[in-house]
Amino acid sequence: MALTKKVCRVWRLCTQDMGYRMKGTSSRQWIQRQHNDIYVKRARAENWRCRSAFKLLEIDDKYKILQPGQLVIDIGAAPGSWTQVACQRTNATGIDSSRPRGRVISIDLLPISKIPGADVLDCMDFTSQDCQEKIILLSEGKKPDVMLSDMAPNASGFKEFDGRLLVSLVSKVLQFSVTQLAVNGTVLVKLWQGSGCRELTTVMEELFTSVKLVKPKASRDDSREIYFLCQKFKGLETTE
Ligand SMILES: C[S@@+](CC[C@H](N)C(=O)[O-])C[C@H]1O[C@@H](n2cnc3c(N)ncnc32)[C@H](O)[C@@H]1O
């Protein structure tokens, strides 16, 4: 099978060396912060599974990436607030009969309790061949319009090491999108600022017409997380 240069490039990013740096956060500080957090309160009041919902809502309000009728793959979806947002905005439950009905496929290593409108592949590792084959099977021949990745590896406390792991996970998302995403499709991925980001941005710019760096208000100021919004997938150029 012919592999494109782009696929090889993304693959190489998965095999980079890793470095280390210590980090620590007390659980009491975390509980206090959750208690005071306006987005945590709003998430409870508005029935979102977690505060992350507001990050996707804000990005979608501004860039209109989710439309009724689309097929959306939500990777690293537990507990499920992005899936809730995607189901609502793509009309995945079919609640609005005047608009096309979308589909959302949600994947996570962890269990996800049922979300109306979503097909859930929980307790699965997105990077495994088995999981990716199941996504393709569930897509029933349709190419995804949007791929979301809010994946985060379990924090080891070594900032640089964790950052590299996340780069590796996002590389797998890009690899999958190279062969699966619909032309003109969108990928939204989370990264942590630091090493590896720049190289990955170069790959994104080769694959997509537009790549934007987004830091939604709901993303905490002291968090290194940033989102890359890649729009207008150029499609696969095959080589002999
Ligand atoms: C920040 S949470 C996602 C929150 C989610 N967007 C929401 O709104 O509810 C990150 C998730 O990534 C998942 N994750 C990390 N590595 C993964 C992998 N290889 N495959 C699937 N999920 C993964 C974790 O289990 C975790 O649930």
The ligand as a Gaussian input file, in Angstrom:
#p B3LYP/6-31G(d) Opt

LIG

0 1
 C       -9.817000      16.135000      29.862000
 S      -10.575000      14.569000      29.729000
 C      -11.763000      14.859000      28.467000
 C      -12.970000      15.648000      28.908000
 C      -14.068000      15.619000      27.866000
 N      -13.706000      16.401000      26.695000
 C      -15.387000      16.149000      28.385000
 O      -15.750000      17.254000      27.981000
 O      -16.050000      15.467000      29.166000
 C       -9.334000      13.659000      28.891000
 C       -9.708000      12.208000      28.584000
 O       -8.755000      11.658000      27.666000
 C       -8.800000      10.256000      27.857000
 N       -7.698000       9.594000      27.169000
 C       -6.366000       9.714000      27.396000
 N       -5.667000       8.915000      26.595000
 C       -6.559000       8.250000      25.807000
 C       -6.462000       7.273000      24.777000
 N       -5.262000       6.795000      24.382000
 N       -7.586000       6.814000      24.192000
 C       -8.804000       7.286000      24.593000
 N       -8.968000       8.214000      25.568000
 C       -7.865000       8.697000      26.172000
 C       -8.762000      10.132000      29.376000
 O       -9.204000       8.870000      29.802000
 C       -9.683000      11.275000      29.806000
 O      -10.975000      10.817000      30.076000

